[in-house]
Amino acid sequence: MTRHPLLGYTDASSFRPGESVPVRVSSARGSTVEATLVRFLDGSPRPGADPAPVAEYHEVTVTFRAEPQNAVVGSWFEADLTEGDTPNDQDVSVGVWIQLLSDLDQTGAIVFGLGRREAEVPQLGLSVAPKRTLAVEVDGEAICATEQGLAANTWYKVIVDWRNHTVGLAISSRAKQHSTHDHVERVEGETPRNRKQPDIVRAGSWRPEATGGTFSGRIAELTIHSGSGETGEVIASWDFGVSTETWTVVDSGPNAFQGQLHNAPTRLLPGPKWDPLEGGIPTPATYDAVHLHSDDVGDLGWELSGELSLPDHAPSGVYAVRLRGQSEEMHIPFAVRGEADVALLLPTLTYLSYANHRMFTERGELFEYISDHDIQATEREALVVDHPFLGRSIYDLHDDGTGVSQVTRARPIVNLEPAQLDWLGKGPHHFAADLYLVGWLGRTRIPYSVLTDEDLHAEGTDALGQCRVLVTGSHPEYWTTPMMRALRSYLDHGGNLMYLGANGFYWVTSLSQNGNMMEVRRGFTGSRAWTSRPGETVHAFDGAEGGLWRNRGYGPFHVGGVGMASQGWGTSVGYRRLPDSFDPRVASFFKGIGDDEPIGDFGFLAGGAAGYEVDRLDTLWGSPPETLRLATSEKFADYYQLTVEYVENMTSGYGGTTTPEVRADMVWFKTPGGGQVFSTGSISWASALGWNGGDNNVDTITTNVLRAFLGNRRPSNQVVLGARSQCSQGK
């Protein structure tokens, strides 16, 4: 394992007062670590220069010795063969379908191996040889190899025969979508017969604890037969098309050698029998491929380093375990749950989707065209590249060029620091931006609770408890079906929503059974980092059709009255009031605001309250017809472009200076259930709340709306128990 700084993670995105917070920490230096509970009070008063103010719980501090913890990268399959009839002296054949997705050099990568668990090399193995040819190995020695390399995006059936003193390899491309056999080859070689009874079969790696997964490609229908050429009795037959929501691989053979997938490869993918002309719902017979990647990262499974016990009366809020070593510091954020009339929903799935991203290092030059400032990587972006076990984000590509569709939260996430600047927007984004919502709520003196996306997914409307006003984070982009159902039910029954961000309710998202992994299949439209391959839009975790929520018929316009309109990383702007803002039903929202007063022509994220990514009203896509358009942004520069899902023909003229649809709209409407929805249509809004210590008109409007939604209830004190405020984070 390469050297790395102090890193850690915890087991959940939220906890209850009185519960223990486990921390799993690794340090290459083997240092003593102090872990302290802190509660965030606000965002940084000077992002990038000053820390975010916190309340420290010194009585909730543990000290432990952090040693290096193992981290294996790359996915693989394995099945134990000890309980049943396995091949020993008889002739056997191993069959598998293989597909490579790119011209990536994988020389030496193990496709499959059969042998003894304790052995350094498999007794019988199939590996990738130079120029994407295949080689059969016996006890680590290459016996024979094909001459023609595998073409990308083509399924090949490979059969390896293991006879008395010879091994043979037969390969052909016979997938249903191919009308001809464009590659047929047979090779063989002699080998001594010193076989021991194998007790394990693996695919994608042979010694994963040492090397991780080494193969990037797809496999299907892995079988073992007695005899040669798959003519004898079936010993094992692993079906990768069954139970795709799990990591278990069913063996339909007589011995039931059930297999296991490790490090979260991608399942529910079209296999060799898939016919694109037939279409339809994925079936186990046709969606029986698994994609192994040499850079996959699943739950790291680090050992417990220590636990922090939350005080029984800890107020609900946004907390973190602050780790400090010799000269290093890291925050592991989480929510502490509670009950209140106001609830802040932290967009933790959005945090996870961007976790440890490599957008700058892999595609940074693309963003220069839509940014008016120099783009530079931060130290934490470089950290991810240097330490592959930190994994990738939903915005990255695998080493074979395919999109990353699954990520885990059970790993250190290095871009959740409270005062961190966004590499692209040069201001606070995501978690650092949402802390300004915490500061704003604190200034209102109205009691509030905090919950996370995972809470809403797991508990539905029960997670909202007595909530009368639900406040979103600045970028609530990723929503599962259970989350959307809960939100719709909440609104249908009179709940109030303050959507204080943009690009929300955008991507259909799924979670694994244990809730640690999220899955996103991008589909073929939307502002996306990669495009799904044909036939690969259905999620493995829950069978949901992926892509944009707006294309499902219930999305951001239905929920918040606005939806994604534009993105760009030029200067943010302010808003101007529109005639609807003077409607008596919303007059209280603008108490203290002049008729012609610019709104939010300031802010920590690119200099304004409207920007980064923005939403607008559109009744065609579901904005309620009765929606009031209260304010709209000033004109954006051409660094802001109309979002791609609106572009039906490729022409010029979709920039902010010429396209009226490139704008942020502030809207309000009443729901059929009797509740109200207020939306700001901008990611930058939240960061503007903290401008000038909160003494600004963005804060004023947001507070006015909250009090109006609560029936103008008077504020009360919310006390932080057992904590001491520290704006310097203890330095």
N, C-alpha and C positions, 0 to 999 in steps of 0.2 A: 504494500500500500504506500502511495506517495505521501510525503510529509504534508500536513495541513494545519491550519491554525485551530483555535478553539472553536468547536462546532457542536451543536446539540439540537435536540427536538423533543417534543412531548407527544403524548398519545392521542390527544383530542383537541378540537378547536375551542371547547368550552368546558367549564366545570361549575359545580354548585358550591356555595359556601360550606365549609366544613370538610370538603373532599380533599384528597391528596392529589397533587400534580406531579406525576413522574417525569423525570428528566433523564435523557440518555445522551451522554456527552463523550466526545472523543477529542484527545489532544495528542498530537504527534510528539510534543515535548514531554508528555507525562507530568503535567503540572498540577499544583493544588488549585482548585476552583472554588470560588465563592458564588453561590447561587442565592439571589435575593428576590423576593417578591416585590414588584413595583406596580403601581396603578398610574396610568396615563391621565393627565389632567387637561392636556391641550396639545396642539401641534407646536412645532418649533416656532418661536417668535422671529427667528432669522434662519430659514432653512439652509442647510449646508454649513452653517457657522455655529449656531447654538443648538444644544440638545432640546428635546421636547421635555417640558416640565412633568415631573412625576411625583407621586407620593410613595415614599419608601416604607416598607414594612420590615424594619430591622429585626423584629422578633421572629420573622419568618425567613430565616436565612440558614442554609446548610452549607457545610464545607466538606469537600470530598476530593479524593485523588482521581484525576481523569487520566486514563491511559489510552493509547491508540486502540481503536476498535476496528474490527475487520469490516471491509465493504467490498462486496463482489459485484462486478459490473458485467452485464450481458445475460441473456436469458437462455434457458436450456430445458430439455425434457429428460425425465428419467423414470424408469420402472424397475422395481425389485423383482428378481426372477427366482428367489429362493424357495418360495412356497408353490411348487408345482413341477410339472415335467418340463425340463429345459434341455436344450441340445447338448450332447456330450460327444460321443464318438460318431453319431450318425451324421450324414450329410445334411446341411441346412441351407436355406436361402433367406436372405433379408431383402425385402422390397420396400421402396419408398418413392413417393413423387417429390420432385425438387423443382423450385422455381427461384431464380435469381432476379432481382429487380433493377440491377444496375451493373455497370462494368467495374465495380469496386474490386480492388485487388484483395482477395481473401486467401492467398496461398497459405496452406497449413491449417486452415479452419476445419474443425471436425463436423461433418454432416451427421454421422452416427457412429457409435462404437458399441461393441458387444464384448463383454469380458468379465474380469474379476474386479470387484469394487476397490480392493487395495492396490491394484496394479497401476503403475505409472502410465501405461499405454494400454489401449484396448487389444484384446486378442485379434479381433476382426474389426476393422474400421474403414470408413469411407471419408476421404478428406478432399478438400479443394487443392488442386495442384496449379502450377503456373498457367497463365492464360486461361483461367477458369475451366481447365480440364478437371477430371475426377480421377482419384487414385485409390486403389484398394491397398490397405496396410494390414500386415499381420505382425503382431508384437512390435509395432512401431516402424516396421520396415516396409517401404513401398514395394509391392509385388508387381502390379501392373497399373497402367493408366490409359485413359482415352487419349486420342489424338486431337479430336475436335473440341474446342471450347464451347461451353454452354452459352447460348444466346440469352440476352435479358428478356424478361417478360414471356418466357416460354416454359410450359410444364414439361418435365422429363420424367419418364418412369425409369427407375434404376433398380436392377436386381443384382445382388451380389451372392454368388454361389460359393459355398465353403465345402469342398469335397475332400477326398482322402489325402491327396498330396497337391492339390491345386486350388486356386481361387479364380473365379471368373466374374466379369462385370459385363452386364448387358444394359444398354441405354437406348431409349427411343423417345421421341416426342409424339405422343398419341392422344393429347388432350382433346376433349370434344370440340373445342373451338378451333382446332386445326384440322384441315381437310386432308392433309397429306402427312406422311412420315418423313419429315425433313431432316431427321438425324437418327440413324440406326447404326449402332456400333457394338462390337463384342470384342473383349480382350480377356486374356487369362495369363496366369503365371504359376510356377511351381512354388510350393512352400512345405517345410517339414510339418509333420503332424504331431504337435506337442500340446494339443488342446487340453485345457482344463474346463470343467463345467462352468459356464458363465453364470454369474449371479446378478448381473445388472445390465441394462441397455440404456444408453444415453444418446440424445441428439442435440447438436449445437455446441457440445463441449464434451471433454472426457474427464478432466480434473477441474471442475468448476470452482472448488474451494481455493484453487491456486491460480487459475487462469480466467475464471469467469466464463461467460459465453463467448465463443469465438466465431460463430457463424452468423451471417446476416442473409437471410433468405427464408423462403416458405417451404414447408413440408406438409405432406398429407399421406394418409394410408400407410403408416409404418407397420410392416408385418414380418413375422418369422414363420417359415414353413420348414417341415422336414423334407428331405430330398432336395433336388435342384430345380431351378426355374419356377419356383412357387407351385410345383406340381404335387407335392406331398400334403400331409395333414397340416392343418393350421396349429401352430404352437401359441402364437399371440397375434392379435390384430387390434391396433390402437386406432380409435375413431376420434379424430380431432373435431368432428362436427357435432358431438353430443356434449351437453352440459357446458356450453360455451360461457355461461355466466360465472363459472368457477375455474379453478386451476387444475381440476381433476380431469384426467383423460381415461376414458372407459376402454377396457380391453374386452372385445366381444368374443375372444377365443375361449377355449375350454378351461384355461387355467386362471382366468380373471386376474391377470397381472396389471392391476390398475396403476396408471402412471400419474405423474405430477409434473406440472409446469412450474418453473421457478423464474423469478425476477420479471414477471408480468409481460410475457410476449403478447402479441395481438391475435385475438381469436375472431371467429365468425367472419371468415374471409372466403371468397370464391375459390374453390378447389379445381382440380383437373376435369371434373365432370360438369362444371358450370357452363351453361350455354347462354351467352348474352342475348340471344334472340328469344329465349323463353321468358326471361324476366321473372317477375313474381316475388313472393315472399321467400327469404332464405330458408332452406331446408337442410337438415344434417347431411343429406346425401350429396348436396352440391356446395355447401358452405363448410367444408371439412378441412380447410387449410389453417395453419397457424404460422404466424410470421415471427421468427426469432431474430433478434437484433443483438449485435455484439456490444451495443451501448445501452441496452435496456437497464432500467433500475427499478426494482420493486421495493417493498418495505425492507429497510435495511436490517431490522431486527437487532439493533444494538442492545447490549445489556443495560440494566437499570443502574444509573449512577447515584441517584438520590431522589428524595421526594420532599416536596414542600406542602405543608398542611395549610389550607386556606382557613382564615379565621371564620368562626361560625357566623359572625355578623358582618362579614365583608360585603360592602355595597356592590350591587351589580355595576359592571363597568368593563373597561378594556385594560387588561393587565398584561404582564410579561414576567417570565423568569429571566432576570438579568444575570448572565454568566460573566464572571471576571477571572481571568488568569493572571499570569505574570505581567503581561503588557497587552492583553487582548480582552475584548468585550463583545458579547453577542446578546441580543434579546430574542426570546422565544415568546411571541404574543399569544394570547388567548382571551376569551371572554369569561367573565363570571356572571352567571345567570341570576335572574331575580324577577320580581313582579312589579309592574308600574303601568300607569295609563299611557306612557310614551315608551316605545321600544325602538332601539337602534339596531337595524339588521346589518351586521358586518358582512360585506361581500367576500367571504373567505374562499369561495370557489374561484372568484376572480383572482384573488391573491395566489391561489394554488395554480391556476392556469398559466400565470406569468412566472411562477417560481423558478428561480435559477435560470432564467432565459439566456439565450446566446444571440439575441437579435443583432446586437452591435457587431459581434465578432464574425457572424456568418453572413449578415446581409445589411450591415450598417450603411453601405454606400447608397442603397436604394432610398433611404430616408432623407438623404441630403437634398433630394429634389422637392421635398415638401416641408422643408425646415429653413428658417431664415437665420440660423445660427450654426456655429460649428458643433459637430457631434463628436463627443469623446467618451470612451469607455471609462467607467469608474473602477476602482480597485476590486469591487465585488463582482463585476462582470468578468474580470480576468481570473478571479478565484475559481469560478465555475469551470472555465476551460482547463485550468491546471489540475482540477480534481474531478475526474469523470464520475465518481460515485455520488456526486451531488445531483446527477441526473440532468434531464432537460425539461423544457416547458412545452406546453401545447403550441407554442409559437415557433418551435424549432423543427429541424429535420433530423432524421436518423442518418447514420453514416452511409446508408445506401440510397439516400435521397428521398425516402418516403417520409410523410408527415408523422410527427409524434402525436398519437391520439390518446395516450394514457399516461397519467402522472400520479405519483404517490405523495401523500403528505407525511409519511413516516420516514423522513430524512431531514437533515438541516436545510433550512431555507434562508439564504443569505441576503435576499433583497426585501426583507421586512423590517429594516431598521427604522426607528421612529423619526429620525431627522434626515433620512436619505433623500438625495436628489435623484429625480428621474433622469436617466441618461439621454433621453430624447427631448423632453420638455423643459429641462433645466429648472425644475421646480418639484415640489412634493406631489407624488402621485400614489394611487392605491392606499396602502396602509398609512403612510405618512400624511397623506391628504385627509383621510378619514378621521385622523386625530383632531382636526379642526372642528369636526362635527361634535366630538366629545367636549372640546372647549366651549363651543357654542351652547350645548345643552347645559353644561355647568353654569354658564353665565345666566341662563334663564331661571335658574334655581327651581326648575320644575323636575320632580323626581322622574327618573328614567331607568329602564333596564336595557341590557344588551344581550343579543343572541346572535347566532351565526347561521350561515346557509345550511350547514350540516344539521343544525337543530331543527330548522324548518322542514328540511327533507325528511328527517327521521320521525318527527312528532306531528307534522301537519299543523293544523290550526291550534292544537293543544299547546304548541310552543309559544303562541302569542298570549296565552293566558288572558289577563284583564286588559290587554292593550287596546287603547282607543285610537291612538295615532301611531302608525308604523312609519319610521324614517329610514330611508335607504342610505347606503353609502354612496360615494361619488362615482363608482363604476360597477354597478351590479349587473355584469354582463352575462354570467353563466347561471342558467336555471334548469333544474331537473323537473320532470313531470310532477312528482309529488309537491315540489315547491310551488309550481304554478297553480296546481289545484288548491293548495292551501291559501294562496294569495287571492285567488278568485272567490273562494268561499268567504274569506275575511271581508272582501269588498262587497260581496252579495249580501252580507249580513250587517252592513252599516259601518264597517271599519273605514278609517280615514288613512290616506296614504300621502306622504310627502316624499316625492321622488326627486332627490337633490343631487342628481347626477345626469349622466347621458350614456349612450351605448348600452342601455340596460335591457334586460329581458330578451337577450339577443340570440345566444347559442343554446340549442337543445343540448342538455348535459345529462350524464348518467353517473351513478356511483356504484362501486363494487359492493358486495354483500356486507363486508365489514366497514364500509364507509371510508376507507383510507385512500382509495383510488378514484379519480374522476376520469371519465371518457368523453371525448368529443370527436364526432365525425363531421368534418367541415361541410361536405357536400360540394356544390358547384357554383355557389354565389355567396355574396356577402363579403365584407372586408376581412380577408382571411390571409393567413400566413402560408397556407398550402391548400391544395385542392384534392378532394378524395378521388381515388381511382374508381373506374366504373364498377358498379355493383357493390360498393363498399361504404354505404351510407347508414347502414343499420348498426346500432350499438350492440356490442356483445354482452354488456352487463345487464341490460334489461329489455333488449329488443326494440328500443325506441328508434324511430326514424330520425336521423340527425339533420343538421343544417340549421337554418334560421327559424326562430319561433314565428316570425311574421308569415312565413310560408306554410305554417301549420294552421293558420286561421285564428290564432289567439296569441298575440304578442305584445310588443311594447306600446303600440298605438291604442290597443284595447285597455291595457293596464294603466298607463300613465298619460294617455292622450297625445303623446309625442313618440317619435321613433328616430332611429339613426338617420342623420342627414348628411354629415360631412365629418371628415377628420383632416387634421393638418397640424403642423407643429411650427407655425409662424406665431406672431404675436396674438395673444388673446385680446378681446375687446369688451366693451360694456354693452348694456341694454338701454333701450329707450321705451318709455311707456306708450301703450297703444290705447285707443278709445275704450276698449273693453275693461281696462284697469279702473275706469271711473264708474263701472256698474256698482250699484248699491250693495249687491251681494258680496263684493270683494273689496269694498272701500276700506275696510279695516286693515287689509293687508298692506296698504300704502300709507298708513297713518305715520306722519312725520316725514313723508317723501314729497318733494316738490313736483308739480305737474310736469315740468320739463327737466327735472333733475336726472343727470346721467346715473345709471345704476351699475355699479360694479366695474367702473373704468379703472380698476386696480386689482391686484391679486398676486399671490405668490406663484401661481402656475402660469407663466408666460405673460404676466402683466395685466390680466383682466379676468372677470368672472365668467365670461363666455368664451370658450375655446377648448382646445385640445381635441375633443370629440364632442359633437353637438347633435341634438335632436330637434325635430320640428313637427308641427301639427300636419296631419294628412288624413282627411276623412276617407279618402279612397282606401287606405290601408287599415282603417279601424278607429281613428280618433272619433269620439262621440260627436255627433253634429252640433250638440248644444255647448260644446267646449268654448270657453272664453279664452281668447288669445290676449294675454295681459301685457306682454312686452316682447320685444324681439331684439336680437343682437344688432349692433352696428355692422356695417359691411366688412367682410373678411377679405384679406388679400388672397391671391391665387395660390398661395401655399395650401389653402383649404380647397379641396376638390369634392364634388358631389360623390357620395358613397356609391360603390360599384353596383349595388343591387338596383339602383335607379337608372343605370346607364344601359340602354337597350341597343344603341348604335354607337360605334366608336367614331366620335367627332371631337373637335376641340371646343373650347368654350364652356367647360364645366367648372371653372374656378369661381372663387368667391366674389370677384369683381363683376362677373357677368351673369351669374346664375342665382336668381332670387331664392331658390330652394336651399342654397348653402347658408344656413342660418340656425341660430338657437332660439327656440320659442319658449316663453314662460306661459303656462296655461293653467286653467282651473276648470273643473266640472264636478257636478254632483252625480253620484252613482244611483242606479235604480234601488239599491238597498238603503239609501238615505245618507250615505257617507259622502265624503268629499275627497278629491284628488288634486294636489298641487304639484306641478312639475317645473323644473327650472331649465331643462334641456341642455345642460352643460356639465362636463366633468370639472371644469375650473371653478365652478360655483363654491364648492366646499372649501377650497384653499383660500378663497377671498374672504371667508367668514372671519379668519384670524387676522386680517389686515388691520393695522393700527390698534392692536390689542382687542379687536372686536368692536371698536367704535366706528362703525361704517354702515352704509345703507343696505348692504347685502345681509348683514346680521339683523338689522332692524326689520326688513321684510320677512326674513325667515322666522324670526321670533313672533312677529305679528300673526303670521299664518298659523303657527303652532298654537298660540293662545286662542285664535279664532276657532280652530278645530276642537279645542278642549272646552269651548264655551266661555272663553275669557276667564278661565280659572286663575285665581291669584297664585303667584309662586310661593314656594316654601323652601326651607333649607334642606339640603341633602348633605349629610355629614360623612366625611371620610373617617372611619373608625380606625384607631390603632396605627395611624400613618403620619408621617412628617413630610410636608411638601419640600421638594428639592428641585429647583429649576436647573441645577447644574449636574444632575444625575450623580451627586455624591462626590464630584471631583473637587 
